[in-house]
Amino acid sequence: MSIKLNKIKKRFGHQIVINNISLEIFNGELFVLLGSSGSGKSTLLRVIAGLIQPDAGKIEINEKDVTNLSPQQRNTGFVFQNYSVFRHMTVQDNIEFGLKIRKVHSEERKKVTADLLELVGLTGLEKRYADELSGGQQQRVALARALAYKPEVLLLDEPFGALDVKIRSQLRKSLKEIQNKIKVTTILVTHDQEEAFELSDRIGVINQGQLIEVDQPDKLYNYPKFEFTAAFIGGGNVLVGRKEKNFIRLGSTLLPFPEKAPPHDDNAPVRILFRPESVLLSTKEFSDDIYVLGRSKINEIKFNGSFFRLFLDVNELKGVQALEPRIAYGQNTVRIEAVVPGNNITDEILDSNQEFWLGLKNFHVLQPTGLKLLIYIDHSSIDPSFVEFGFSLAQATEGFACLLSVVNSQSHHSETFNHLETIRQSHQRYLNLTSTNVRQGSYTEEILREAQEGQYEIVILKREEEPTDYSSKALQILTVLKLPVLLVKNPHSQIQRILICTAAGEPGKEDIKFGGRVAKLTGAFTTLFHVTRKSSSKAELYRAERHLHLGKATLEALNVKSEIKIEEDDNPVNKISSELQKGQYDLLIIGSPAPKTTRHLFWKDLTRKIIDVSNVPVLIVPMVNE
């Protein structure tokens, strides 16, 4: 029986848990929802089962609308991670439980139970209680009970998560055999990639409530469309090069741009994926049929039983942005992951001074992406320079921007949308990378919803003269969504110089890492700025200098030109104001820890004071890792 989900949405409070998911699961298919903890996969399964009601959308099972039906009316079988076996009942009573409720005759119940005991491998154990069964046996009882009344759909919520590795492997094999035999349409939720690959006909990758990509396991592994899938599934190397005619430039290396790759404009960023097993090492130069990345040295070796994982530093890729493995703070070279079978390890590989040529058997080009920006504007007072700045930033970062406004009544919706669309259409050169949207309700609430639903990376707000006009919105976005907020005042036409300021206390890292990404995309020169107290000890000065030098190394790895400035002053705000005025910066970036006090106290802190004295746009980066 097929399952169709159409634009399913679910939120708990401010948090969107299921974000407009549409999906069809075919008759007799074993479909796996794969995602990390908190991704929304279990919530989606419970929505399908009827245990949770969606806020919006439609659910069909076998072409019947079941959206508003109870769980009992949907004819679905559900198996939980914690077995949920009735401990006061025998195995036979557990399996017959659903049949008794449905008033099935005792003789028919016994026949069904006997068949299921044989199917799940528990024949002879029908008189035992839960305490007399192993975890694997209890899960088999739960599976048999779910199948007893011949459900149209079988739903499995991490059914093997509480079991040890060996038992999990045995039960996976049994489940696949059972599902192939009875051909029941099955959805399995898991965070275990090995489990997903072994069992699934197709996999749906889910993240933050959004269905990222759906395909067969081998295609998702070898030919994913999107960066998240490439990084999440399996081990992988994802680098960002640049298109040069029919080639991809990676540092000093040129790779051919594949004919069937997604189209990219000349000089646009190109994200390429290559798996660790496709990486080759040689002490001699490769032949012509191998793609050569350059020379490298092994930085780290990890033993994983049947194979070794190698991490190699490649100086000739300096300046190339590495998305996976991610560059650690202070790391100034690109690091590539490779795997070598355990029986192929050599003395040369174990020699830390040995240099290797690094080659690729193959690589895959991902879909083009850039920064995704949400620009909120008050439809009653639109500043053309503010809109132009947001659109030009989207263009400079090879990204996308949505122009959002919020109205308090439906009667204003159409008029406001047409007004926004007229403004967008007046910026002809940005049409292919912008859109407009109007929402109805509370301003802050609707900005939060749009930011979550659209998976935006930066929210852009105009900095008004009255702080209350933007402070509450910015605070909610920083604390609830943990998204960077760009407050715009006196915008320049281009971002050529960036000041990343860590002004007081122990400096953070997210501001420099995220700022480095913006600088990389815009080509801006970056200054790392820190103000110390005049009474700072030598140890404090050393920590500040070390932090900024590591930050500079991080920027160098991205090929971002930068400098370091450390000043002394007991009033850091004055020093920052002075630096902004004499440095002719186009953007200030500051980190802001998540506040533990009320909004009023929060906006009296150093972050707020820096915003007040700034005469340029300010990008506030939440320090989520602090």
Beta strands, then each sheet from edge to edge (+ up, - down):
strand 1: 3-12
strand 2: 15-25
strand 3: 30-34
strand 4: 56-61
strand 5: 64-65
strand 6: 76-79
strand 7: 153-157
strand 8: 185-190
strand 9: 202-207
strand 10: 210-215
strand 11: 237-244
strand 12: 247-250
strand 13: 253-256
strand 14: 269-274
strand 15: 279-282
strand 16: 291-303
strand 17: 307-314
strand 18: 321-324
strand 19: 334-341
strand 20: 355-360
strand 21: 364-365
strand 22: 372-376
strand 23: 400-407
strand 24: 434-440
strand 25: 458-462
strand 26: 485-488
strand 27: 497-502
strand 28: 525-532
strand 29: 562-568
strand 30: 587-592
strand 31: 618-622
sheet 1: 2+ 1- 4+ 5-
sheet 2: 6+ 7+ 8+ 3+ 9+ 10-
sheet 3: 13+ 12- 11+ 14- 21+
sheet 4: 13+ 12- 11+ 18-
sheet 5: 15+ 20- 16+ 17- 19+
sheet 6: 24+ 23+ 22+ 25+ 26+ 31- 30- 27- 28- 29-
end
